[in-house]
Amino acid sequence: MVKIERILCPTNLSTESDEALRYAIALAGAYEANLLLLHCTDVKAATQNTESRADVARSLEQAFIRHSGVTQTRKLKWQVLVLDNVKNVGETITHQAKINRADLIVMRSRRRPHAAVLLGSTAETVSRTAPCPVLVMHPNETEWVGLSGEIDLHRILIAHDFSPDSELALKYGCSLAQEYQAELHLLNVLDTTAQAEPELAWSTKDSGTAYSFVASRLQRAFPKEATLWCNILNSVRYGKPYEQVLAYAKEHKIELICMGASGSDWSLGKLLGSNVDRVLRQAPCPVLVARPPKYTTA
């Protein structure tokens, strides 16, 4: 089981960001983690908003109680951080995650049109630069945290390209699956130039093809004991990684996608958007972008 001791949840006190707060509270309760609520006011908003820090802090506290209830509020360790005149919200979230040694960032993202692919978003910026894994929610998606805070997670998809970050995504996916007895789906996407093979290749001993080689590696990727506490399904597909991840998630009614932030096929540095960026924009469920911990001194 992964260790989550500190969760950072950025919120702007909107109804949309409240959804992320609901997930952050539920996970903080499940892992007995400290929760830091972060509110950033950028330079432009600061000139239009007369609310004081104390007002914002009270609003955050009310939102917290609304989603956690009085009983849970007494159990959880949480605090509020309000920052004014922030020039870059995404960079500030990443910086606060570093100095507060967050183990997980839980945040909300708007659905962005394809035309905005070059502009990025706060969630995409944080997913590129965060010192820890980032869990991103979107509007109108499959949810697994109820209004009363209960976690009801049934199907987890792990996009695996055998890179270190995707191994970390596998670790988080396995931990959540074990905690909630969820079904695990492991997917690898091969380049379209490879010759397509039938599903029968899974059962052959021929290791001379890309399909059978990858299929064999996927079967060995899970800890042997994982089969004792969850159902595991492996799949190899051909095509563009982000398209196949999204298609698989919709076909199998996946409730959480776990993927690495970097790797041979998941690089975030491409000019027209990456596989991770596109999955974040179009996923039918929350997405966990796995990143190794990188902290700094406060």
Long-range contacts (C-beta under 8 A, 24 or more apart in sequence): 1-175, 1-178, 1-179, 2-171, 2-172, 2-175, 3-103, 4-31, 4-33, 4-103, 4-104, 5-31, 5-33, 5-34, 5-103, 6-33, 6-34, 6-36, 6-100, 6-101, 6-102, 6-103, 6-104, 7-31, 7-33, 7-34, 7-35, 7-36, 7-102, 7-103, 7-104, 7-105, 7-106, 8-36, 8-38, 8-93, 8-96, 8-97, 8-100, 8-102, 8-104, 8-105, 8-106, 9-35, 9-36, 9-37, 9-38, 9-105, 9-106, 9-107, 10-38, 10-39, 10-40, 10-89, 10-93, 10-105, 10-107, 10-122, 10-126, 11-37, 11-38, 11-39, 11-60, 11-63, 11-108, 12-39, 12-40, 13-39, 13-56, 13-59, 13-60, 13-63, 16-108, 16-110, 16-139, 17-107, 17-108, 18-63, 18-66, 18-67, 19-108, 19-137, 20-106, 20-107, 20-108, 20-137, 21-63, 21-64, 21-67, 22-67, 22-145, 22-147, 22-149, 23-106, 23-135, 23-137, 23-145, 23-286, 24-106, 25-64, 25-67, 25-68, 25-72, 25-76, 25-149, 26-145, 26-149, 26-150, 26-151, 27-104, 27-106, 27-135, 27-151, 28-76, 28-78, 29-68, 29-72, 29-75, 29-76, 29-149, 30-151, 30-179, 33-103, 33-104, 34-77, 34-78, 34-79, 35-76, 35-77, 35-78, 35-79, 36-78, 36-79, 36-80, 36-81, 36-96, 36-100, 36-102, 37-64, 37-78, 37-79, 37-80, 37-81, 38-81, 38-83, 38-93, 38-96, 39-80, 39-81, 39-82, 39-83, 40-83, 40-86, 40-89, 40-92, 40-93, 41-82, 41-83, 41-84, 41-85, 41-86, 42-85, 42-86, 42-87, 42-89, 43-85, 43-86, 43-87, 46-84, 46-85, 53-82, 53-84, 56-82, 57-82, 67-149, 68-149, 69-148, 69-149, 72-149, 89-122, 90-122, 90-125, 90-126, 90-129, 91-125, 91-129, 93-122, 93-126, 93-130, 94-125, 94-126, 94-129, 94-130, 94-131, 97-130, 97-131, 97-132, 98-131, 98-294, 98-295, 98-296, 99-295, 99-296, 99-297, 99-298, 100-298, 101-293, 101-295, 102-131, 102-132, 103-132, 103-133, 103-293, 104-132, 104-133, 104-134, 104-135, 105-130, 105-132, 105-133, 105-134, 105-135, 106-134, 106-135, 106-137, 107-134, 107-135, 107-136, 107-137, 108-136, 108-137, 108-138, 109-136, 109-137, 109-138, 109-280, 110-138, 110-139, 111-138, 111-139, 111-140, 111-281, 112-281, 114-281, 117-272, 117-273, 117-277, 118-271, 118-272, 118-273, 120-277, 123-280, 124-277, 124-280, 127-261, 127-268, 127-276, 127-277, 127-280, 127-289, 127-291, 128-261, 128-268, 130-289, 130-291, 131-291, 131-293, 131-294, 131-295, 131-296, 132-291, 132-293, 132-294, 133-168, 133-172, 133-288, 133-289, 133-290, 133-291, 134-288, 134-289, 134-291, 135-286, 135-287, 135-288, 135-289, 136-280, 136-286, 136-287, 136-288, 136-289, 137-286, 138-280, 138-283, 138-286, 141-283, 141-284, 141-285, 141-286, 142-253, 142-254, 142-255, 142-284, 142-285, 143-255, 143-285, 143-286, 144-255, 144-256, 144-285, 144-286, 151-180, 152-180, 153-180, 153-182, 153-255, 153-256, 154-180, 154-182, 154-183, 154-255, 155-182, 155-183, 155-185, 155-252, 155-253, 155-254, 155-255, 155-256, 156-182, 156-183, 156-184, 156-185, 156-254, 156-255, 156-256, 156-257, 156-258, 157-185, 157-187, 157-245, 157-248, 157-249, 157-252, 157-254, 157-256, 157-257, 157-258, 158-184, 158-185, 158-186, 158-187, 158-258, 158-259, 159-187, 159-188, 159-189, 159-241, 159-245, 159-257, 159-258, 159-259, 159-260, 159-266, 159-279, 160-186, 160-187, 160-188, 160-218, 160-221, 161-188, 161-189, 161-241, 161-260, 161-263, 161-264, 161-265, 161-266, 162-188, 162-217, 162-221, 162-263, 163-260, 163-262, 163-263, 163-264, 163-266, 164-260, 164-263, 164-292, 165-260, 165-261, 165-262, 165-263, 165-266, 165-290, 165-291, 165-292, 166-259, 166-260, 166-263, 166-266, 166-290, 167-260, 168-260, 168-290, 168-291, 168-292, 169-258, 169-259, 169-260, 169-288, 169-290, 170-221, 170-222, 170-258, 171-290, 172-258, 172-288, 172-290, 173-256, 173-258, 173-288, 174-222, 174-223, 174-226, 176-256, 177-226, 177-229, 177-230, 178-226, 178-229, 178-230, 181-229, 181-230, 182-230, 182-255, 183-230, 183-231, 183-232, 183-233, 184-222, 184-226, 184-230, 184-231, 184-232, 184-233, 185-233, 185-234, 185-235, 185-248, 185-252, 185-254, 186-218, 186-221, 186-222, 186-232, 186-233, 186-234, 186-235, 187-234, 187-235, 187-236, 187-237, 187-244, 187-245, 187-248, 188-214, 188-217, 188-218, 188-235, 188-236, 188-237, 189-236, 189-237, 189-238, 189-239, 189-240, 189-241, 189-244, 189-245, 189-265, 190-214, 190-236, 190-237, 190-238, 191-238, 192-238, 192-239, 192-240, 194-238, 196-238, 202-234, 211-236, 240-275, 241-265, 241-266, 241-275, 242-274, 242-275, 242-276, 242-278, 242-279, 242-282, 245-275, 245-279, 246-278, 246-279, 246-282, 246-283, 246-284, 249-283, 249-284, 249-285, 250-284, 254-284, 254-285, 255-285, 255-286, 256-285, 256-286, 256-287, 256-288, 257-283, 257-285, 257-286, 257-287, 257-288, 258-287, 258-288, 258-290, 259-287, 259-288, 259-289, 259-290, 260-289, 260-290, 261-289, 261-290, 261-291
